[in-house]
Amino acid sequence: AEQVFVIKGDNGTHGPNGNGNRFVLSSKEGKIYWAIDDDVTKTQLSVLPEEFTWKSDEWNHLVGVRDLENFLMKFYLNGEFISEVEDGTLEPIDIANQRMLIGNYHNHTNPVHGSIDEVMFITKALSETEVSELFASYQSNGIFETRVTENIKVTPNPVSTDLVITNAANLTKVEVYSLSGALVSTITNTQNATIRTNVAELPTGKYIVKAIDVNNVISTGSFIKQ
């Protein structure tokens, strides 16, 4: 299934030559897609699996660039240029009043299986040097030293009132997100490997747990509120 990293815009009229005013960065069947649409013409850069390598259980830095001056769509991974395609989308993309979703699609059916952080929209086309420098800035401040795992246990599941989150190392922060990407709960300065929190007030549905331990390791899990 498609995993949507970030989307800004909507599906529009579903016309034969386009499907909405939007920007979207996503992944499906091992490919990465960076696409724009003016509801007339859709331009999509498809990056094949043999063109890039994910860092396993680590942060990856993804950059999609739209270069209007040179009519190009470009994609970078971890500071390196990967691929480009000619931009054939010529009409204005009307997304000023459209919502942006991170880590899922509008109908909440395409969640990302992992964590997303440090999302930025920049109102200029970054050069290859600027993308490289941006990636280097994250490396220098320690962000890319953080590892992502799925070591936490979330019980009971489903849950109606008290949720127990258990990790191998003491936790410094726990965040709970809805499938729409909304932060619904934060627990900080815990310094315990086991945390108990009451979720009785949460609406029924599925939620994502993001936990950071004292070793700066991020662990993720999920639970269903009934």
Salt bridges, closest charged atoms under 4 A:
ASP67 OD2 - LYS74 NZ 3.99
ASP87 OD2 - ARG66 NE 2.63
GLU130 OE2 - LYS124 NZ 2.80
GLU175 OE2 - LYS173 NZ 3.12
